């Protein structure tokens, strides 16, 4: 008997007690699970859960005792979850397995299904009457037609995957551990072999039988089944017609749930574009006059260098050249004495040295910036905004690992290196290395005023520092004066981080509301690039449309695709709208250019009492929001920067 944490079809978390039925019968656990051949490659057993019997399939550990691969179980859960979403509970087709609970986050992930019905098909077939044999054929084809409605192929149709229920005289197709999106006609050859062997067991192998043998009794039914390519074969619906059988399953229109949100997205996008067009018309009349006035009043002050802004104190001043400073291992800064004017040595001195911020306002403690911070094009300061439990810390860690350790922007022609070496070394030791070991990260400390990371992005069109801020959600929620949150008025782009939960958060989002209020001090706020990041998407990984976009995350992109970004943005907006999480969507109407993304910063979830992620730290799609931001900020240059929602 053991206690497990798992999720139901709707994603909600449950704690269940599993008790093997053998233990209930004689007080002893079985020596080993049921033979994998009976239920596919996943070891299986019957268990009692809250007084009902369920089939428990589990990922086996490898010979060394390490957790086994998740792929087969994931495919089984994905398929049965799709069935549970698509077919109404009151009219669930008996030809398919039925999902009850699942777990993919623990060291020993599993799925709980309703028990298989009846007896193995191979055992029942020799005793079937001619009428029951007809029902067996129709039942197999019904199961495949239902899989086709769900957009899936089974991938392993044979007698071992079929059950016959003598009470209802019906078939059940099991073992969807090979299931994948695709054309169901890929399964028709194997289904034809099952139908043939049900009548003529002597045929072995996967070769096509002679349909004219034995009087050609199955020739009409199986005509065209054993042809290649699969697209030339008849589908299960056509084969059912040949049997004079039909199937009209009740199906839930999953797209209908998202339709109102998609319509709302289209309207909101149209309003933003109309607003931008109106502003452009006004600019076309205003700016020529302003340029002429400026030309007449120009003075020698124009020759002064442009002002730059410190990301810490937010003061603006000419680029500082007030000496170089070294940082000791203990964090103290000491001014560097420079001898001679050798340009090579001078360049070396700029590496891993700092300049002290002049801090004209004097309202912040002494602070330093990398010596080359203002030596490139203007820095891109990106703020991460979200409530305390949104998952910003894990998202930032996953993002930095992808940028620096995995060269994630290389396919786009960009390289990323740390600009502040000391800051990056501290962040690596405190955050990146624990994350790499699968450790759960602590919350961001309160009252942190400096950036978490300062990186340098190099490319053929731009070389810009990238400054990433992660401020505690509690500081963002504060209503009064807050030194930690004032960095918002100096940002160049914003990532709004919204953590997805199985139960939608339909209340207000104070961190977001307070941040948008502080943003009112930013000139031309609406022109800042922004992205809404629906993180923790792994908690709803089998829910459409989340499931589709997380699968897309396995594909390594090499270009910025505005069409793909538009489709994902529309799906995320519709999903949040359908869940009535309107607070998370508020930035979309504020910013002229705002994309939306599904992201999993960790890939799995740790149990509340566990300090680590049992199956490791496996982020998915964390780069997509930043790529959109970089495109909107012009880092890619040319047409590849033409992204905006």
C-alpha positions in Angstrom: 0.0 0.0 0.0 1.4 3.4 -0.9 0.3 7.0 -1.2 0.8 8.9 -4.4 0.3 12.4 -5.7 -1.3 12.6 -9.2 -3.6 14.7 -11.4 -7.1 14.1 -12.7 -8.1 14.7 -16.3 -8.8 18.4 -15.5 -5.2 18.8 -14.1 -6.2 19.1 -10.4 -3.9 17.5 -7.9 -5.1 14.5 -5.9 -3.4 12.4 -3.2 -4.5 8.7 -3.5 -3.7 5.5 -1.6 -3.0 2.6 -3.9 -3.4 -0.9 -2.7 -2.5 -3.9 -4.9 -5.4 -6.3 -5.1 -3.2 -9.3 -4.4 -2.4 -7.6 -1.0 -6.0 -7.3 -0.3 -6.6 -10.9 -1.0 -3.9 -12.6 1.0 -2.0 -9.9 2.9 1.1 -10.1 0.6 2.1 -8.0 -2.4 2.6 -9.8 -5.6 6.2 -10.8 -6.3 6.3 -8.8 -9.5 3.8 -6.8 -11.7 1.7 -8.5 -14.3 3.8 -9.5 -17.4 4.3 -6.5 -19.6 3.2 -8.5 -22.6 -0.4 -8.4 -21.3 -0.7 -4.6 -21.3 2.2 -3.5 -23.5 5.7 -2.6 -22.5 4.7 -0.8 -19.3 4.5 -3.1 -16.2 0.9 -3.2 -15.0 -1.2 -4.3 -12.0 -4.7 -3.9 -10.6 -5.0 -1.7 -7.6 -7.8 -0.6 -5.3 -8.3 3.2 -5.0 -11.0 4.5 -2.8 -13.0 1.3 -3.1 -12.8 1.0 -6.9 -10.4 -1.1 -9.0 -8.1 0.6 -11.5 -5.3 -0.5 -13.8 -1.9 0.9 -12.7 0.7 1.3 -15.4 4.2 2.5 -14.4 7.5 3.4 -16.0 10.0 0.7 -14.9 13.4 1.7 -13.5 16.5 0.7 -15.4 18.8 -2.1 -14.1 20.8 0.5 -12.1 17.7 1.7 -10.4 17.5 5.0 -12.1 14.1 6.3 -13.3 13.2 5.0 -16.7 12.3 7.0 -19.9 8.9 8.7 -19.9 8.1 8.5 -23.7 5.9 5.4 -23.7 3.9 6.5 -20.7 3.6 10.0 -22.0 2.1 8.7 -25.3 -0.4 6.6 -23.4 -1.5 9.5 -21.2 -1.6 11.9 -24.1 -3.9 9.6 -26.1 -6.2 8.7 -23.3 -6.4 12.3 -22.1 -7.3 13.3 -25.7 -10.1 10.7 -25.6 -11.3 12.0 -22.2 -11.4 15.6 -23.6 -13.1 14.7 -26.8 -15.8 12.2 -25.9 -18.4 13.1 -23.2 -18.4 11.2 -20.0 -22.0 10.1 -20.3 -21.4 8.7 -23.8 -17.8 7.5 -23.5 -17.2 4.8 -26.2 -16.5 1.4 -24.7 -14.0 0.6 -27.5 -11.4 2.9 -25.9 -9.4 2.8 -22.6 -10.5 5.5 -20.1 -8.1 7.7 -18.1 -8.7 8.4 -14.5 -5.4 9.8 -13.0 -1.8 10.3 -14.0 1.6 11.4 -12.7 4.6 12.4 -14.9 6.6 14.4 -12.4 7.7 11.8 -9.8 10.6 9.4 -10.1 8.1 6.6 -10.7 5.5 8.1 -13.0 2.3 6.2 -13.7 -1.2 6.2 -15.2 -4.4 4.9 -13.7 -7.0 3.7 -16.2 -10.3 1.9 -15.8 -9.6 -1.8 -16.0 -9.7 -3.5 -19.3 -13.1 -5.1 -20.2 -13.6 -8.8 -20.9 -10.9 -11.3 -21.9 -7.9 -11.2 -24.2 -9.1 -11.4 -27.8 -6.8 -14.3 -28.7 -8.4 -16.3 -25.9 -12.0 -15.5 -27.0 -11.8 -15.8 -30.8 -11.8 -19.6 -31.1 -15.2 -19.7 -29.4 -16.9 -16.9 -31.2 -20.0 -17.5 -33.4 -20.2 -16.2 -36.9 -22.3 -13.3 -35.7 -19.9 -12.5 -32.8 -17.0 -12.6 -35.3 -18.8 -10.0 -37.3 -19.2 -7.9 -34.2 -15.5 -8.3 -33.4 -14.6 -7.0 -36.9 -16.9 -4.0 -36.5 -15.7 -3.3 -33.0 -12.0 -3.2 -34.1 -12.9 -0.8 -36.9 -15.0 1.3 -34.5 -12.0 1.7 -32.2 -9.8 2.8 -35.1 -12.5 5.3 -36.3 -12.7 6.8 -32.8 -8.9 7.1 -32.8 -9.1 8.8 -36.2 -11.7 11.3 -34.8 -9.1 12.1 -32.1 -6.4 12.6 -34.8 -4.3 9.7 -33.5 -2.8 6.5 -34.8 -2.4 3.5 -32.5 0.9 2.2 -33.9 0.6 -1.4 -32.6 -2.7 -3.0 -33.6 -2.6 -6.8 -32.9 -4.5 -9.4 -31.0 -2.5 -8.7 -27.8 -3.9 -5.1 -27.8 -7.5 -6.2 -28.1 -10.1 -7.4 -25.6 -13.5 -9.1 -26.2 -16.3 -8.5 -23.7 -18.8 -11.4 -24.0 -21.4 -9.6 -21.9 -21.8 -6.6 -24.2 -20.3 -8.5 -27.2 -18.0 -5.6 -27.9 -14.3 -4.9 -28.5 -11.8 -2.7 -26.6 -8.5 -1.5 -28.1 -5.8 -1.0 -25.5 -2.1 0.0 -25.2 -1.8 3.4 -26.8 1.9 3.7 -25.7 2.9 4.0 -29.4 0.2 6.5 -30.3 1.0 9.6 -32.3 -0.7 12.3 -34.3 -1.2 11.0 -37.9 -3.3 9.3 -40.5 -5.2 6.3 -39.1 -4.7 4.4 -42.4 -1.2 3.7 -41.2 -2.9 1.2 -38.8 -5.2 -0.4 -41.4 -2.7 -3.0 -42.6 -2.3 -4.4 -39.1 -6.0 -4.2 -38.5 -6.6 -6.2 -41.7 -4.1 -8.9 -40.4 -6.0 -9.1 -37.2 -9.3 -9.6 -39.0 -7.8 -12.2 -41.3 -6.1 -14.2 -38.4 -9.4 -14.1 -36.5 -10.7 -16.3 -39.2 -7.5 -18.0 -40.3 -5.0 -18.3 -37.4 -2.4 -20.0 -39.5 -1.2 -16.8 -41.3 2.0 -15.6 -39.7 4.2 -12.5 -40.2 3.2 -9.1 -41.6 2.9 -10.2 -45.2 -0.4 -9.6 -47.0 -2.6 -12.7 -47.1 -4.1 -14.1 -50.3 -7.6 -12.6 -50.3 -8.8 -15.2 -52.8 -7.9 -18.1 -50.5 -10.6 -20.0 -48.5 -13.3 -19.0 -51.0 -12.5 -15.3 -50.8 -14.9 -14.8 -47.8 -13.0 -11.7 -46.7 -12.0 -10.3 -50.1 -14.7 -7.7 -50.3 -14.1 -6.4 -46.8 -10.3 -6.3 -47.0 -10.1 -5.0 -50.6 -7.3 -2.4 -50.8 -6.3 -2.9 -47.1 -2.9 -4.4 -48.0 -1.7 -1.7 -50.3 1.0 1.0 -50.1 1.3 3.8 -49.5 -1.1 4.0 -46.5 -2.9 6.9 -48.1 -4.2 4.5 -50.8 -5.9 2.3 -48.2 -9.5 2.6 -47.2 -10.2 4.2 -43.8 -12.1 2.6 -41.0 -15.3 4.4 -41.8 -15.3 2.9 -45.3 -14.6 -0.5 -44.0 -17.5 -0.1 -41.5 -19.8 0.7 -44.5 -18.7 -2.5 -46.1 -19.9 -4.3 -43.0 -23.2 -2.3 -43.1 -22.2 -0.9 -39.8 -22.1 2.8 -38.8 -20.7 4.9 -36.0 -21.7 8.4 -35.1 -19.9 9.2 -31.8 -20.9 12.1 -29.7 -17.9 14.5 -29.8 -17.2 17.6 -27.8 -16.2 20.6 -30.0 -13.0 21.6 -28.3 -12.5 24.5 -30.7 -15.9 26.0 -29.6 -14.4 26.6 -26.1 -11.7 28.8 -27.6 -13.8 30.6 -30.3 -15.0 33.5 -28.0 -11.5 34.2 -26.9 -10.1 34.0 -30.4 -12.8 36.5 -31.5 -11.9 38.8 -28.6 -8.2 38.6 -29.6 -9.1 39.6 -33.2 -11.1 42.5 -32.0 -8.4 43.7 -29.5 -5.7 43.4 -32.2 -7.9 45.4 -34.7 -8.4 48.1 -32.1 -4.6 48.4 -31.5 -3.9 48.6 -35.2 -6.5 51.3 -35.7 -5.0 53.2 -32.8 -1.5 52.9 -34.2 -2.7 54.0 -37.7 -4.4 57.1 -36.2 -1.3 58.0 -34.3 0.9 57.6 -37.4 -1.4 60.0 -39.3 -1.0 62.5 -36.5 2.8 62.0 -36.4 2.9 62.6 -40.1 1.6 66.1 -39.6 3.4 66.9 -36.3 6.9 65.7 -36.7 7.9 67.8 -39.8 7.0 71.0 -37.9 8.9 69.9 -34.8 12.0 69.1 -36.9 11.9 72.5 -38.5 11.6 74.2 -35.1 14.5 72.1 -33.7 16.6 73.0 -36.7 16.2 76.7 -36.0 17.1 76.5 -32.3 20.1 74.2 -32.5 23.1 75.2 -30.5 26.6 74.0 -29.9 25.1 71.8 -27.1 24.2 69.4 -29.9 27.8 68.3 -29.9 27.5 67.0 -26.4 27.4 63.1 -26.1 23.9 61.7 -25.6 22.8 60.9 -22.1 22.7 57.4 -20.8 20.6 55.9 -18.0 21.9 53.7 -15.2 19.6 50.7 -14.7 20.2 50.8 -10.9 19.7 54.4 -9.8 17.8 55.4 -13.1 19.8 58.7 -13.3 20.7 60.0 -16.8 24.1 61.4 -17.4 26.9 61.5 -20.1 28.7 58.2 -20.5 31.1 58.0 -17.5 34.9 57.9 -18.0 35.8 58.4 -14.3 38.5 55.7 -14.0 38.4 51.9 -13.8 37.7 49.8 -10.8 38.4 46.2 -9.9 36.2 44.0 -7.8 37.9 41.9 -5.1 36.6 38.3 -4.3 35.0 39.8 -1.1 33.0 42.2 -3.2 34.9 45.4 -2.5 35.8 47.8 -5.3 39.3 49.3 -5.7 40.3 51.9 -8.3 42.7 50.6 -10.9 45.9 52.5 -11.7 46.4 52.6 -15.4 49.9 53.0 -16.8 50.7 54.0 -20.4 48.5 54.2 -23.4 49.0 50.9 -25.1 45.7 50.2 -26.9 45.9 46.4 -26.4 46.6 46.7 -22.7 43.8 49.3 -22.5 41.4 46.9 -24.1 42.4 44.2 -21.6 41.8 46.6 -18.7 38.2 47.1 -19.8 37.6 43.4 -19.4 36.1 42.5 -16.0 36.5 46.1 -14.7 33.9 48.6 -13.7 33.1 52.3 -13.7 31.5 53.9 -10.7 28.1 55.4 -11.4 28.2 59.2 -10.8 24.6 58.9 -9.3 23.8 62.6 -9.8 20.6 62.4 -7.6 22.5 60.8 -4.7 19.4 58.8 -3.8 21.0 55.4 -4.1 24.0 53.7 -2.5 27.3 53.5 -4.3 27.2 51.2 -7.3 29.2 50.1 -10.3 28.5 49.0 -13.9 30.7 47.0 -16.3 33.3 49.3 -17.9 32.0 48.5 -21.4 28.3 48.8 -20.5 27.9 52.0 -22.4 30.5 51.2 -25.1 28.0 49.5 -27.3 24.5 50.3 -28.7 22.0 51.3 -26.0 21.4 48.5 -23.5 18.1 46.5 -23.7 16.7 46.4 -20.1 14.0 43.7 -19.7 11.8 43.5 -16.7 10.1 40.3 -15.5 6.8 41.1 -13.8 4.6 38.7 -11.9 3.1 37.7 -8.6 5.2 35.9 -6.0 4.2 32.4 -7.2 4.3 33.1 -10.9 7.6 31.3 -11.4 9.8 34.2 -12.4 13.0 32.9 -10.7 12.8 29.5 -12.5 12.0 31.2 -15.8 15.0 33.5 -15.5 17.3 30.6 -14.6 16.1 28.6 -17.6 16.4 31.6 -19.9 20.0 32.3 -18.9 21.0 28.7 -19.2 19.6 28.6 -22.7 21.3 31.9 -23.7 24.8 31.3 -22.2 25.3 27.6 -21.6 23.4 26.2 -24.6 24.0 29.0 -27.1 20.3 29.2 -27.7 20.4 32.2 -30.0 23.1 30.8 -32.3 20.4 29.6 -34.8 19.4 33.2 -35.2 23.0 34.4 -35.8 23.5 35.8 -32.3 26.0 35.0 -29.6 25.5 35.7 -25.9 28.3 36.1 -23.3 28.3 37.5 -19.7 29.1 41.2 -19.6 29.4 41.4 -15.8 31.6 38.5 -15.1 31.4 38.7 -11.3 27.6 39.0 -11.3 27.3 36.0 -13.7 29.7 33.9 -11.5 27.6 34.6 -8.5 24.4 33.9 -10.4 25.8 30.6 -11.7 26.9 29.4 -8.3 23.7 30.5 -6.5 21.1 29.6 -9.2 22.3 27.9 -12.4 24.3 25.1 -10.8 21.5 24.2 -8.4 19.0 24.3 -11.2 21.2 22.0 -13.3 21.0 19.5 -10.4 17.2 19.7 -10.4 17.0 21.8 -7.2 13.9 23.9 -6.5 15.0 27.5 -6.4 14.1 29.8 -3.5 11.9 32.8 -4.0 13.6 36.1 -5.1 14.7 38.0 -2.0 12.8 41.1 -1.2 14.3 44.6 -1.7 16.7 43.6 -4.5 17.3 46.7 -6.5 20.0 45.6 -9.0 19.7 43.5 -12.2 20.0 39.7 -11.9 22.1 39.4 -15.0 23.9 41.7 -17.5 24.8 39.9 -20.7 26.1 41.0 -24.1 24.3 40.0 -27.3 26.4 40.1 -30.5 25.1 39.8 -34.0 25.6 41.0 -37.5 23.2 43.9 -37.0 23.5 44.8 -33.4 25.7 44.5 -30.3 23.8 45.4 -27.2 23.9 44.7 -23.5 20.9 42.7 -22.3 19.9 43.5 -18.7 17.5 41.1 -16.9 15.6 42.2 -13.8 13.9 39.8 -11.5 12.2 41.6 -8.6 10.3 39.8 -5.8 6.6 39.7 -6.5 5.9 41.1 -3.0 7.9 44.2 -4.0 5.9 44.6 -7.2 2.6 44.2 -5.2 3.6 47.0 -2.7 1.3 50.0 -2.9 3.5 52.7 -1.3 6.9 53.9 -2.2 9.2 51.0 -3.1 12.8 51.3 -4.1 12.8 47.8 -5.6 10.0 48.5 -8.0 11.1 51.9 -9.3 13.4 50.2 -11.9 10.2 49.8 -14.0 10.5 53.4 -15.3 13.9 52.6 -16.9 13.0 49.4 -18.8 13.0 48.9 -22.5 10.8 45.8 -22.7 8.6 43.8 -20.4 7.9 40.1 -19.8 4.6 39.6 -17.9 4.9 36.2 -16.2 1.6 34.5 -15.4 1.7 31.0 -13.7 -0.9 28.6 -15.0 -2.7 26.5 -12.4 -5.4 23.8 -12.9 -7.9 26.0 -11.1 -7.9 29.4 -12.9 -6.9 32.5 -10.9 -9.9 34.7 -11.8 -9.2 37.4 -9.3 -7.1 40.5 -9.7 -3.3 40.4 -10.2 -1.9 43.0 -7.8 1.7 42.7 -9.0 0.6 43.4 -12.5 -1.8 46.1 -11.6 0.7 48.0 -9.5 3.4 47.6 -12.2 1.1 49.0 -14.9 0.3 51.9 -12.6 4.0 52.7 -12.1 4.6 52.4 -15.9 2.5 55.5 -16.4 5.6 57.5 -15.7 7.3 56.1 -18.8 7.1 58.3 -21.9 5.4 56.5 -24.8 4.7 53.5 -22.6 2.6 51.8 -25.2 5.6 51.5 -27.6 7.6 49.2 -25.4 7.9 45.6 -26.6 6.0 43.3 -24.3 5.3 39.6 -24.0 2.8 37.7 -21.8 4.3 34.4 -20.7 1.9 31.7 -19.5 4.5 29.7 -17.5 4.1 26.5 -15.6 2.4 25.1 -18.7 3.6 21.6 -17.8 0.8 21.4 -15.2 -1.7 21.5 -18.1 0.5 19.8 -20.7 -2.2 17.5 -22.0 -4.9 20.3 -22.3 -5.5 21.8 -25.7 -4.0 24.1 -27.0 -1.2 23.9 -24.4 -0.4 20.3 -25.5 0.2 21.5 -29.1 2.5 24.3 -28.3 4.6 22.3 -25.8 5.1 19.7 -28.5 6.2 22.5 -30.8 8.9 23.4 -28.2 10.9 20.3 -29.2 11.5 21.8 -32.6 14.6 24.1 -32.7 13.6 27.2 -34.5 16.1 29.1 -36.7 14.2 32.2 -37.8 11.6 34.6 -36.4 8.3 33.5 -37.9 5.6 36.2 -37.4 2.9 33.9 -38.6 3.8 31.3 -35.9 4.0 33.9 -33.2 0.6 35.3 -34.2 -1.0 31.8 -34.0 0.5 31.1 -30.6 -0.5 34.5 -29.3 -4.1 33.9 -30.5 -4.2 30.5 -28.8 -2.8 31.8 -25.5 -5.1 34.7 -25.5 -8.1 32.5 -26.2 -7.1 30.0 -23.5 -6.7 32.6 -20.8 -9.9 34.3 -21.9 -11.8 31.0 -21.8 -10.5 30.5 -18.2 -11.6 34.1 -17.4 -8.0 35.0 -16.4 -8.6 38.5 -17.7 -6.0 40.1 -15.3 -3.2 38.3 -17.1 -4.5 39.7 -20.5 -4.5 43.3 -19.4 -1.1 44.2 -20.9 -2.3 43.1 -24.3 -4.5 46.2 -24.6 -1.9 48.6 -23.1 1.1 47.8 -25.4 1.1 48.3 -29.1 3.2 45.2 -29.6 2.6 42.3 -27.2 3.0 38.6 -28.0 1.8 35.7 -25.9 3.5 32.4 -25.2 3.1 29.0 -23.5 6.3 28.2 -21.5 7.4 25.6 -19.0 10.4 26.8 -17.1 11.1 23.5 -15.3 9.4 20.9 -17.4 8.0 19.1 -14.4 6.7 19.9 -10.9 8.1 19.0 -7.5 5.8 17.9 -4.7 5.3 20.6 -2.1 7.6 18.9 0.4 10.4 18.0 -2.0 13.4 20.3 -2.5 14.1 19.0 -6.0 12.4 18.2 -9.2 12.5 14.3 -9.2 12.8 14.1 -13.0 15.3 17.0 -13.3 15.1 20.5 -14.7 13.8 20.3 -18.3 12.6 23.7 -19.6 10.5 24.0 -22.7 10.0 27.0 -25.0 11.6 29.5 -22.6 13.5 31.3 -25.4 10.4 32.1 -27.5 9.2 35.2 -25.5 12.7 36.7 -25.5 13.1 36.1 -29.2 9.9 38.0 -29.8 11.2 40.8 -27.6 14.5 40.9 -29.4 12.7 41.0 -32.7 10.5 43.9 -31.7 13.5 45.7 -30.3 15.2 45.4 -33.7 18.1 43.2 -32.5 17.7 40.9 -35.4 17.5 43.8 -37.9 15.8 43.9 -41.3 12.5 42.1 -41.9 13.1 39.6 -39.2 12.3 42.3 -36.7 8.8 42.8 -38.1 7.0 41.2 -35.2 4.1 42.7 -33.3 0.7 41.9 -31.9 
